[in-house]
Amino acid sequence: MSHFTVLVIGNNVDEQLAPYHEFECTGHNDEYIQNVDITEECRDTYLKNTTNYLVSPLGEKFDAYDERFYRKPTAEEKAKDPFARNVREIYPGWTELTVPTSTVKSFAEFVEDYYDKASIGPEGVIDIEGEHKYGYTLLNEAGEVEKVIRRTNSNAQWDWYSVGGRWTGMLKLKPGKIGSTGRPGLMTEAAKEGTADQAIKGDIDWEGMRTDAGTKAAALWDKVNNVAPNKWESWDSVLKRIGSGKIDEARNFYHSQPGRVAIRADQDLIWVEDDVLIPRDEYIQAARDKACSTYAVVVDSKWIGKGKMGWFGMSDDKEDSVTWAKKVTELIDSLSDDTLLTIVDCHI
């Protein structure tokens, strides 16, 4: 799961973000929910799925994961692992049997069990506020599956959000100007005085934010240059030269370079990445642009992003971070000074 920043441009923050909620988490049954036909997906899964049984010496078949085949961990097992779960044991003389699910269960039964989609007959009524809220299965008069529907928001980008959150105080205000702050994220300090999560563009000290970021970048670049003056070959270059089929060899070479060894030995530089391998002025400018950049921007209820957030903070960025930051900076600079800007911490 991931947190990421979104810059919402204009008023009505909640309304602008509404089209991008993840229905399965929010439960907001609104105009952004679509009926998606997943019949073929379900049928493909059904045909590939298998069912496991345990067969007794007398030939009786039981669900392989029935509670009767689990016992509580012994004291010895608990001593080794205080969080030990119940242990699965197969009785002497019993055998395991795996068969295609399609041989023991109808498609309609499988969909109801596996996908948790309540069935509706020809005379049934779809209840999207009740049991069919997240989807349903349409059956014909013979009880066969006609269509399986998933109710979802295909444009989902967040499952919850808060103004500020982990990035509370990201906006630096000009002296004497005021803005508002949301609530800090978990284990996040409150916004510092003179900062905000929401303010009009003209009250935000953009140049101050950029200068602060550029100053820090310059100091970091200089320190890296002093510690490892000859720098090192980037990971992308190493991998391309050695080949992705020799990942271990590439990794060993990359980390054994004198420059990488030197910065790893410095506690302040352990997390320095290859983006520092550019001329000093370019590195400073990139930092200045990133000071005003967020992962995505929402304007006029349109979501503009460089990628899609996924599990564990990964994304499939379509723009490199430097180019994206520059675009966001240009967008901000083009806005009128009375435009309301809000920093939102989104989660997915």
C-alpha positions as CSV (number, residue, x, y, z in Angstrom):
1,M,0.0,0.0,0.0
2,S,1.2,3.5,-0.8
3,H,0.9,7.1,0.2
4,F,1.5,9.8,-2.4
5,T,0.9,13.6,-2.9
6,V,-1.7,15.1,-5.1
7,L,-2.0,18.8,-5.8
8,V,-5.6,19.8,-6.2
9,I,-6.0,23.1,-8.2
10,G,-9.1,25.1,-7.5
11,N,-12.1,24.9,-5.0
12,N,-14.2,22.0,-4.1
13,V,-11.4,19.6,-3.3
14,D,-13.7,16.7,-2.3
15,E,-15.8,17.1,-5.5
16,Q,-12.7,17.1,-7.7
17,L,-11.3,13.9,-6.1
18,A,-14.7,12.1,-6.0
19,P,-14.4,10.6,-9.5
20,Y,-11.3,8.6,-8.5
21,H,-12.4,6.8,-5.3
22,E,-11.9,3.0,-5.0
23,F,-15.5,1.8,-4.6
24,E,-14.5,-1.5,-3.0
25,C,-13.1,0.5,-0.1
26,T,-15.2,3.6,0.1
27,G,-18.6,2.0,-0.6
28,H,-19.8,5.3,-2.2
29,N,-22.5,4.2,-4.5
30,D,-22.4,7.1,-6.9
31,E,-22.4,8.0,-10.6
32,Y,-18.8,7.0,-11.0
33,I,-19.6,3.3,-10.5
34,Q,-19.7,1.2,-13.7
35,N,-21.0,-2.3,-14.4
36,V,-18.1,-4.3,-15.8
37,D,-18.7,-7.6,-17.5
38,I,-16.3,-10.2,-16.1
39,T,-18.0,-13.3,-17.4
40,E,-15.1,-14.5,-19.6
41,E,-12.6,-13.8,-16.8
42,C,-14.6,-15.8,-14.4
43,R,-15.1,-18.7,-16.9
44,D,-11.4,-18.8,-17.6
45,T,-10.7,-19.0,-13.9
46,Y,-13.4,-21.7,-13.4
47,L,-11.8,-23.9,-16.1
48,K,-8.3,-23.6,-14.7
49,N,-9.3,-24.0,-11.1
50,T,-8.9,-27.2,-9.1
51,T,-10.6,-28.5,-6.0
52,N,-8.7,-30.5,-3.3
53,Y,-10.1,-33.3,-1.3
54,L,-8.9,-35.7,1.4
55,V,-10.1,-39.2,0.9
56,S,-10.6,-41.6,3.8
57,P,-9.7,-45.3,3.7
58,L,-13.4,-46.0,3.0
59,G,-13.5,-43.7,0.0
60,E,-15.3,-40.8,1.6
61,K,-14.3,-37.4,0.3
62,F,-13.9,-34.3,2.4
63,D,-12.9,-30.7,1.8
64,A,-9.1,-30.8,2.1
65,Y,-9.1,-27.7,4.3
66,D,-12.0,-28.8,6.6
67,E,-11.4,-27.8,10.3
68,R,-11.3,-31.5,11.2
69,F,-7.8,-31.7,9.6
70,Y,-6.3,-29.0,11.8
71,R,-5.1,-29.2,15.4
72,K,-3.8,-26.7,17.9
73,P,0.0,-26.3,18.1
74,T,1.7,-28.3,20.8
75,A,3.5,-26.6,23.7
76,E,6.8,-27.4,22.0
77,E,5.7,-25.8,18.8
78,K,4.4,-22.8,20.7
79,A,7.7,-22.4,22.4
80,K,9.5,-22.2,19.0
81,D,6.9,-19.9,17.6
82,P,4.6,-18.0,20.0
83,F,2.4,-17.0,17.0
84,A,2.1,-20.5,15.6
85,R,-1.2,-21.2,13.9
86,N,-3.2,-24.4,13.9
87,V,-1.3,-27.3,12.3
88,R,-2.8,-29.2,9.3
89,E,-2.4,-33.0,9.6
90,I,-3.5,-35.8,7.4
91,Y,-4.8,-38.8,9.1
92,P,-2.9,-42.1,8.5
93,G,-4.4,-44.0,5.6
94,W,-6.0,-40.9,4.1
95,T,-4.9,-39.6,0.6
96,E,-5.1,-36.3,-1.2
97,L,-7.0,-35.9,-4.4
98,T,-7.1,-32.9,-6.8
99,V,-9.7,-32.6,-9.5
100,P,-10.8,-29.9,-11.9
101,T,-13.4,-27.8,-10.2
102,S,-15.6,-28.0,-13.3
103,T,-16.1,-31.7,-12.6
104,V,-17.6,-31.2,-9.2
105,K,-19.2,-27.7,-9.2
106,S,-21.3,-25.8,-11.8
107,F,-20.1,-22.5,-13.2
108,A,-22.9,-20.7,-11.3
109,E,-21.9,-22.3,-8.0
110,F,-18.3,-21.5,-8.6
111,V,-19.0,-17.8,-9.3
112,E,-21.2,-17.4,-6.2
113,D,-18.5,-19.0,-4.0
114,Y,-15.3,-17.8,-5.5
115,Y,-16.3,-14.3,-6.6
116,D,-19.0,-13.8,-3.9
117,K,-21.5,-12.6,-6.5
118,A,-25.1,-13.3,-5.5
119,S,-27.2,-14.8,-8.3
120,I,-30.3,-13.3,-9.9
121,G,-32.9,-15.3,-11.8
122,P,-34.9,-14.0,-14.8
123,E,-37.6,-12.6,-12.5
124,G,-35.2,-11.3,-9.9
125,V,-34.6,-7.6,-9.0
126,I,-31.1,-6.1,-8.9
127,D,-30.5,-4.5,-5.5
128,I,-27.5,-2.2,-5.8
129,E,-28.0,-0.9,-2.3
130,G,-28.0,-4.4,-0.8
131,E,-26.6,-7.8,-1.7
132,H,-25.8,-6.7,-5.3
133,K,-23.9,-3.6,-4.3
134,Y,-20.5,-4.9,-5.6
135,G,-21.8,-7.1,-8.3
136,Y,-24.1,-10.0,-9.2
137,T,-24.6,-13.0,-11.5
138,L,-27.4,-13.1,-14.0
139,L,-28.9,-16.6,-14.6
140,N,-31.2,-17.8,-17.3
141,E,-34.3,-19.9,-16.7
142,A,-32.2,-23.1,-16.8
143,G,-30.1,-21.7,-13.9
144,E,-27.1,-21.2,-16.2
145,V,-24.8,-18.1,-16.1
146,E,-25.7,-15.5,-18.6
147,K,-23.4,-12.7,-17.3
148,V,-21.2,-11.9,-14.3
149,I,-21.1,-8.2,-13.3
150,R,-18.5,-6.5,-11.1
151,R,-19.6,-3.0,-9.9
152,T,-16.5,-0.9,-9.6
153,N,-14.9,2.4,-10.4
154,S,-12.4,1.8,-13.3
155,N,-10.8,5.2,-12.7
156,A,-10.0,4.6,-9.1
157,Q,-6.8,6.3,-7.8
158,W,-7.3,6.4,-4.0
159,D,-9.1,4.5,-1.2
160,W,-8.8,7.3,1.3
161,Y,-7.1,10.7,1.6
162,S,-6.5,13.6,3.9
163,V,-5.4,17.2,3.4
164,G,-1.8,17.5,4.4
165,G,-1.3,14.1,6.1
166,R,2.3,12.9,5.8
167,W,3.2,16.0,3.8
168,T,1.5,18.6,6.1
169,G,3.2,22.0,5.9
170,M,4.6,21.3,2.4
171,L,3.6,24.8,1.2
172,K,5.8,27.7,2.5
173,L,3.9,30.9,3.0
174,K,5.1,34.4,2.3
175,P,5.7,36.5,5.4
176,G,2.4,37.7,6.9
177,K,0.2,35.5,4.7
178,I,-2.0,32.7,6.0
179,G,-3.3,29.4,4.8
180,S,-4.9,26.3,6.4
181,T,-3.6,22.9,7.4
182,G,-5.3,19.6,7.6
183,R,-4.2,16.9,10.1
184,P,-0.8,15.4,10.3
185,G,-0.3,11.8,9.2
186,L,0.5,9.0,11.6
187,M,3.8,9.7,13.4
188,T,4.1,13.0,11.5
189,E,4.8,16.3,13.3
190,A,2.4,19.1,13.0
191,A,2.9,21.7,10.3
192,K,5.5,24.3,11.1
193,E,4.6,27.9,11.6
194,G,4.6,29.8,8.3
195,T,3.6,26.7,6.3
196,A,0.2,25.4,5.1
197,D,-1.5,22.6,3.2
198,Q,-3.9,24.9,1.5
199,A,-3.5,28.5,0.3
200,I,-4.0,30.7,-2.7
201,K,-1.1,30.7,-5.1
202,G,-0.1,34.3,-4.5
203,D,0.4,33.8,-0.8
204,I,2.8,30.9,-1.3
205,D,6.6,31.5,-1.3
206,W,7.4,29.5,-4.4
207,E,10.8,31.0,-4.8
208,G,11.6,30.4,-1.1
209,M,10.6,26.7,-1.5
210,R,12.7,26.4,-4.6
211,T,15.7,28.1,-3.1
212,D,15.6,25.9,0.0
213,A,15.5,22.8,-2.1
214,G,18.3,24.0,-4.4
215,T,20.5,24.9,-1.5
216,K,20.2,21.4,0.0
217,A,20.8,19.8,-3.4
218,A,23.9,21.9,-4.0
219,A,25.3,20.9,-0.6
220,L,24.5,17.2,-1.2
221,W,26.1,17.3,-4.7
222,D,29.2,18.9,-3.4
223,K,29.5,16.4,-0.6
224,V,29.1,13.5,-3.0
225,N,31.7,15.0,-5.3
226,N,34.2,15.4,-2.4
227,V,33.7,11.8,-1.1
228,A,33.6,10.2,-4.6
229,P,35.1,12.7,-7.1
230,N,35.2,10.2,-9.9
231,K,31.5,9.2,-9.2
232,W,30.5,5.8,-10.5
233,E,28.7,4.1,-13.5
234,S,24.9,4.2,-13.0
235,W,22.9,1.1,-12.4
236,D,21.0,1.4,-15.7
237,S,24.3,1.7,-17.6
238,V,25.8,-1.3,-15.8
239,L,22.8,-3.5,-16.4
240,K,22.6,-2.5,-20.0
241,R,26.3,-3.2,-20.6
242,I,26.5,-6.5,-18.7
243,G,23.0,-7.7,-19.5
244,S,19.8,-8.3,-17.6
245,G,20.5,-12.1,-17.8
246,K,23.5,-11.6,-15.5
247,I,21.8,-9.6,-12.7
248,D,24.1,-10.9,-9.9
249,E,27.2,-10.0,-11.9
250,A,25.8,-6.6,-12.6
251,R,24.8,-6.0,-9.0
252,N,28.2,-7.0,-7.7
253,F,30.0,-4.7,-10.2
254,Y,27.8,-1.8,-9.4
255,H,28.1,-2.0,-5.6
256,S,31.9,-2.7,-5.8
257,Q,32.7,0.5,-7.6
258,P,35.0,2.7,-5.5
259,G,32.5,5.6,-5.7
260,R,29.6,3.5,-4.4
261,V,31.8,2.0,-1.7
262,A,32.9,5.5,-0.6
263,I,29.4,6.9,-0.3
264,R,28.1,3.9,1.5
265,A,30.8,4.5,4.1
266,D,29.3,7.9,4.9
267,Q,26.2,7.8,7.0
268,D,24.8,11.0,5.4
269,L,25.1,9.5,1.9
270,I,24.0,5.9,2.3
271,W,20.7,6.6,0.4
272,V,22.2,8.7,-2.4
273,E,21.0,7.5,-5.8
274,D,22.2,7.7,-9.4
275,D,20.2,10.9,-10.0
276,V,23.2,12.8,-8.6
277,L,25.3,11.7,-11.6
278,I,24.5,14.8,-13.6
279,P,26.1,18.2,-13.8
280,R,25.8,20.3,-10.6
281,D,23.5,23.0,-12.2
282,E,21.2,20.4,-13.6
283,Y,20.9,18.7,-10.2
284,I,20.1,21.9,-8.5
285,Q,17.5,22.9,-11.0
286,A,15.8,19.4,-10.8
287,A,15.7,19.9,-7.0
288,R,14.1,23.3,-7.4
289,D,11.4,21.9,-9.7
290,K,10.7,19.0,-7.4
291,A,10.2,21.4,-4.5
292,C,6.8,22.3,-6.1
293,S,6.0,18.9,-7.5
294,T,3.5,16.2,-6.4
295,Y,2.9,12.7,-7.7
296,A,-0.3,13.8,-9.4
297,V,-2.3,16.9,-10.1
298,V,-6.1,17.3,-10.2
299,V,-7.5,20.3,-12.1
300,D,-11.1,20.8,-13.2
301,S,-11.7,17.3,-11.8
302,K,-9.2,15.8,-14.3
303,W,-6.5,13.5,-12.8
304,I,-3.1,14.1,-14.3
305,G,-0.4,11.7,-13.2
306,K,3.0,10.4,-14.2
307,G,2.1,6.8,-13.3
308,K,-0.2,4.6,-11.3
309,M,0.5,3.8,-7.6
310,G,0.6,0.2,-6.6
311,W,1.5,-2.1,-3.8
312,F,4.6,-1.2,-1.7
313,G,5.1,2.2,-3.4
314,M,5.8,0.9,-6.9
315,S,4.5,2.7,-9.9
316,D,4.6,2.4,-13.7
317,D,5.8,6.0,-14.3
318,K,5.3,7.2,-17.9
319,E,7.4,10.3,-17.2
320,D,10.8,10.4,-15.5
321,S,10.7,12.4,-12.3
322,V,12.7,15.3,-13.5
323,T,10.5,15.9,-16.6
324,W,7.4,15.5,-14.5
325,A,8.5,17.9,-11.8
326,K,9.3,20.5,-14.5
327,K,5.9,20.1,-16.0
328,V,4.2,20.6,-12.6
329,T,6.3,23.7,-12.0
330,E,5.3,25.2,-15.3
331,L,1.7,24.5,-14.6
332,I,1.8,26.2,-11.2
333,D,3.6,29.2,-12.7
334,S,0.9,29.6,-15.3
335,L,-1.9,29.9,-12.7
336,S,-3.4,33.2,-11.6
337,D,-2.4,34.3,-8.1
338,D,-6.0,33.9,-6.7
339,T,-6.1,30.2,-7.5
340,L,-6.6,28.0,-4.5
341,L,-4.1,25.1,-4.1
342,T,-4.3,22.1,-1.8
343,I,-1.8,19.4,-1.0
344,V,-3.6,16.1,-0.4
345,D,-2.1,12.9,1.0
346,C,-3.7,10.0,-1.0
347,H,-3.6,6.4,-0.1
348,I,-4.1,3.3,-2.4
